[in-house]
């Protein structure tokens, strides 16, 4: 059970599937770049964790939690769009991250190293992934309704502020464990490429969500296998497999947009 390849595949499958499911909501709400930006916000936390010699996931989550609260608060207090607020926090965090992260560990922080996954961390990753899917599933209908009309969602008793905070927290959880899979530089692709591919091949919302999960799992598992066979880094391999699946989805032109 402690075989490194087995642990890598297990973590990759669960994190990839959860990221795909979360991303299906993110792409529909036209917030795909938020996941990418949050990956960069995690960089200072990863650098601090390396300096303190603790797990980078812990440092990433702490800074992501602080970043999420800051983004949420600024969004409530200003008239700026969420993309603008995220962009401000994103570039500031990236600048701080490059100053903090020790140079020898910089590459690993940027592209990840899932081959160093421990059994306890793998169990935590699986548990967090399952928890995120359950959490997002509960708010999914409300978030979809909010994407159509915030006023209509309010009439239905949906508290937009609370739902947005829960949604951002779910993104933070997935990004914080995803940085060990693909690194902070590439983690955004975990939540962007699978749902983008699923959107090309799905005919309804139910299939769209399930296809996003399946493509996320396939991309992660196949990418890890390719990495093991070619000795290339796993993070870029996962993303390139996902990108290849997206290109293949462009071939049949019979699908209708979700």
C-alpha positions as CSV (number, residue, x, y, z in Angstrom):
1,X,0.0,0.0,0.0
2,X,3.0,2.3,0.4
3,X,4.2,1.7,-3.2
4,X,5.2,5.2,-4.5
5,X,3.5,4.6,-7.9
6,X,0.3,3.4,-6.3
7,X,0.2,6.4,-4.0
8,X,0.9,8.8,-6.9
9,X,-1.9,7.2,-9.0
10,X,-4.3,7.3,-6.1
11,X,-3.7,10.9,-5.3
12,X,-3.6,11.9,-9.0
13,X,-7.0,10.2,-9.6
14,X,-8.8,11.7,-6.7
15,X,-7.3,15.2,-7.0
16,X,-7.8,15.3,-10.7
17,X,-11.4,14.1,-10.5
18,X,-12.2,16.7,-7.7
19,X,-10.5,19.5,-9.7
20,X,-12.4,18.6,-12.8
21,X,-15.8,18.7,-10.9
22,X,-14.9,22.0,-9.3
23,X,-13.7,23.3,-12.6
24,X,-17.0,22.5,-14.4
25,X,-18.6,25.1,-12.2
26,X,-15.7,27.5,-12.6
27,X,-15.7,27.3,-16.4
28,X,-19.5,27.7,-16.5
29,X,-19.3,30.9,-14.4
30,X,-16.4,32.2,-16.6
31,X,-14.0,32.2,-13.7
32,X,-11.5,29.7,-15.1
33,X,-8.5,31.9,-14.5
34,X,-9.3,32.2,-10.8
35,X,-7.9,28.7,-10.2
36,X,-4.7,29.5,-12.0
37,X,-4.3,32.8,-10.0
38,X,-4.9,31.0,-6.7
39,X,-2.1,28.6,-7.5
40,X,0.3,31.5,-7.6
41,X,-1.1,32.9,-4.4
42,X,0.1,29.7,-2.7
43,X,3.7,30.3,-3.7
44,X,4.7,32.4,-0.7
45,X,3.2,29.9,1.7
46,X,5.2,27.1,-0.1
47,X,8.4,29.1,0.2
48,X,7.8,29.8,3.9
49,X,7.0,26.1,4.5
50,X,10.3,25.1,2.8
51,X,12.2,27.6,5.0
52,X,10.5,26.2,8.2
53,X,11.0,22.6,6.8
54,X,7.3,21.7,7.0
55,X,5.0,20.2,4.3
56,X,4.5,22.7,1.5
57,X,0.8,21.8,1.4
58,X,0.3,23.3,4.8
59,X,2.0,26.5,3.9
60,X,0.1,26.7,0.6
61,X,-3.3,26.2,2.4
62,X,-2.5,28.9,5.0
63,X,-1.7,31.5,2.4
64,X,-4.6,30.4,0.2
65,X,-7.0,30.8,3.1
66,X,-5.7,34.3,3.9
67,X,-5.8,35.1,0.2
68,X,-9.4,33.8,-0.2
69,X,-10.5,35.9,2.8
70,X,-8.8,39.0,1.4
71,X,-10.3,38.5,-2.1
72,X,-13.8,37.8,-0.6
73,X,-13.6,40.9,1.7
74,X,-12.3,43.2,-1.0
75,X,-15.0,41.9,-3.4
76,X,-17.6,42.8,-0.7
77,X,-16.2,46.2,0.1
78,X,-15.4,47.5,-3.4
79,X,-17.1,47.7,-6.8
80,X,-14.2,45.9,-8.4
81,X,-14.9,42.6,-10.3
82,X,-13.7,39.4,-8.7
83,X,-11.2,38.9,-11.6
84,X,-9.6,42.3,-10.8
85,X,-9.3,41.6,-7.1
86,X,-7.9,38.2,-7.7
87,X,-5.4,39.7,-10.2
88,X,-4.1,42.2,-7.6
89,X,-3.7,39.6,-4.9
90,X,-2.2,37.2,-7.4
91,X,0.6,39.4,-8.7
92,X,1.5,40.6,-5.2
93,X,1.7,37.0,-3.9
94,X,3.8,35.9,-6.9
95,X,6.3,38.7,-6.3
96,X,6.6,37.8,-2.6
97,X,6.8,34.1,-3.5
98,X,9.8,34.5,-5.7
99,X,11.6,36.4,-2.9
100,X,10.8,33.7,-0.3
101,X,11.2,30.4,-2.1
102,X,14.7,29.0,-1.8
103,X,16.3,28.8,-5.3
104,X,17.1,25.0,-5.1
105,X,13.5,24.2,-4.4
106,X,12.0,26.8,-6.8
107,X,11.5,24.4,-9.7
108,X,9.8,21.7,-7.5
109,X,7.5,24.4,-6.1
110,X,6.5,25.6,-9.6
111,X,5.9,22.2,-11.3
112,X,5.3,19.8,-8.3
113,X,6.7,16.4,-7.5
114,X,4.0,13.8,-6.9
115,X,6.6,11.1,-6.7
116,X,7.4,12.2,-3.1
117,X,3.9,11.6,-1.8
118,X,3.8,9.9,1.6
119,X,1.0,7.5,2.7
120,X,-0.5,9.8,5.3
121,X,-0.5,12.7,2.9
122,X,-2.1,10.6,0.3
123,X,-4.9,9.7,2.7
124,X,-5.4,13.4,3.5
125,X,-5.5,14.3,-0.2
126,X,-8.1,11.6,-0.9
127,X,-10.2,12.8,2.1
128,X,-10.0,16.4,1.0
129,X,-10.9,15.6,-2.6
130,X,-14.0,13.6,-1.5
131,X,-14.9,16.4,0.9
132,X,-14.6,19.1,-1.8
133,X,-16.8,17.1,-4.2
134,X,-19.5,16.7,-1.5
135,X,-19.3,20.4,-0.6
136,X,-19.4,21.6,-4.2
137,X,-22.3,19.2,-5.0
138,X,-24.4,20.8,-2.3
139,X,-23.9,24.3,-3.6
140,X,-23.8,23.4,-7.3
141,X,-27.5,24.2,-8.2
142,X,-27.3,27.5,-6.3
143,X,-24.1,28.6,-7.9
144,X,-25.5,27.7,-11.4
145,X,-28.6,29.8,-10.6
146,X,-26.4,32.7,-9.5
147,X,-24.6,32.5,-12.8
148,X,-27.9,33.1,-14.5
149,X,-29.3,35.7,-12.2
150,X,-28.2,36.8,-8.8
151,X,-31.6,38.4,-8.2
152,X,-33.4,35.2,-9.1
153,X,-31.1,33.3,-6.8
154,X,-31.8,35.7,-4.0
155,X,-35.6,35.2,-4.5
156,X,-34.9,31.4,-4.1
157,X,-33.3,32.1,-0.7
158,X,-29.7,31.6,-1.9
159,X,-27.2,33.8,0.0
160,X,-24.8,34.9,-2.6
161,X,-22.1,36.1,-0.2
162,X,-22.1,32.8,1.7
163,X,-22.1,30.7,-1.4
164,X,-19.2,32.6,-2.9
165,X,-17.1,32.2,0.2
166,X,-17.8,28.4,0.3
167,X,-17.0,28.2,-3.4
168,X,-13.7,30.1,-2.9
169,X,-12.8,27.9,0.1
170,X,-13.4,24.7,-2.1
171,X,-11.0,26.1,-4.7
172,X,-8.4,26.9,-2.0
173,X,-8.6,23.3,-0.7
174,X,-8.1,21.8,-4.1
175,X,-5.3,24.1,-5.1
176,X,-3.5,23.6,-1.8
177,X,-3.3,19.8,-2.4
178,X,-2.9,20.2,-6.2
179,X,0.3,22.1,-5.9
180,X,2.1,18.9,-4.9
181,X,0.7,17.2,-8.0
182,X,1.4,19.9,-10.7
183,X,3.1,22.7,-8.7
184,X,1.8,26.2,-8.2
185,X,2.6,27.2,-11.8
186,X,0.4,24.5,-13.4
187,X,-2.2,23.8,-10.9
188,X,-4.8,26.1,-12.6
189,X,-4.8,23.7,-15.6
190,X,-6.2,21.0,-13.4
191,X,-9.5,22.9,-13.0
192,X,-9.5,24.4,-16.5
193,X,-8.6,21.8,-19.1
194,X,-10.9,18.8,-18.0
195,X,-14.1,20.9,-17.9
196,X,-13.2,22.7,-21.1
197,X,-12.8,19.3,-22.8
198,X,-16.0,18.1,-21.3
199,X,-17.8,21.1,-22.6
200,X,-16.9,20.1,-26.1
201,X,-18.3,16.6,-25.9
202,X,-21.3,17.0,-23.5
203,X,-24.9,17.6,-24.5
204,X,-26.3,18.4,-21.1
205,X,-25.2,19.7,-17.7
206,X,-25.3,16.3,-15.9
207,X,-23.0,14.7,-18.5
208,X,-20.9,17.8,-18.5
209,X,-20.1,17.5,-14.8
210,X,-19.5,13.8,-14.8
211,X,-17.3,14.1,-18.0
212,X,-15.3,16.8,-16.3
213,X,-14.6,14.3,-13.4
214,X,-13.7,11.5,-15.7
215,X,-11.4,13.6,-17.9
216,X,-9.7,14.9,-14.8
217,X,-9.0,11.4,-13.5
218,X,-7.8,10.1,-16.9
219,X,-5.5,13.1,-17.5
220,X,-3.9,12.7,-14.0
221,X,-3.5,8.9,-14.2
222,X,-2.2,8.9,-17.8
223,X,0.1,11.8,-17.1
224,X,1.7,10.0,-14.1
225,X,2.1,6.8,-16.2
226,X,3.7,8.8,-19.0
227,X,6.0,10.4,-16.5
228,X,7.1,7.1,-15.1
229,X,7.8,5.7,-18.6
230,X,9.6,8.7,-19.9
231,X,11.2,10.0,-16.6
232,X,9.7,13.4,-17.4
233,X,8.2,15.5,-14.5
234,X,4.7,14.4,-13.6
235,X,3.2,17.9,-13.4
236,X,3.8,18.9,-17.0
237,X,3.0,15.4,-18.2
238,X,-0.4,15.5,-16.6
239,X,-1.2,18.9,-18.2
240,X,0.1,17.9,-21.6
241,X,-2.1,14.7,-21.6
242,X,-5.1,16.9,-20.6
243,X,-4.2,19.3,-23.5
244,X,-4.0,16.4,-25.9
245,X,-7.5,15.2,-24.8
246,X,-8.8,18.7,-25.4
247,X,-7.4,18.7,-29.0
248,X,-8.9,15.3,-29.6
249,X,-12.3,16.7,-28.5
250,X,-12.1,19.3,-31.2
251,X,-12.1,16.7,-33.9
252,X,-15.8,15.7,-33.9
253,X,-17.8,18.8,-34.7
254,X,-21.2,17.3,-33.8
255,X,-21.4,18.5,-30.2
256,X,-23.5,21.3,-28.9
257,X,-22.3,23.8,-26.3
258,X,-23.6,23.3,-22.7
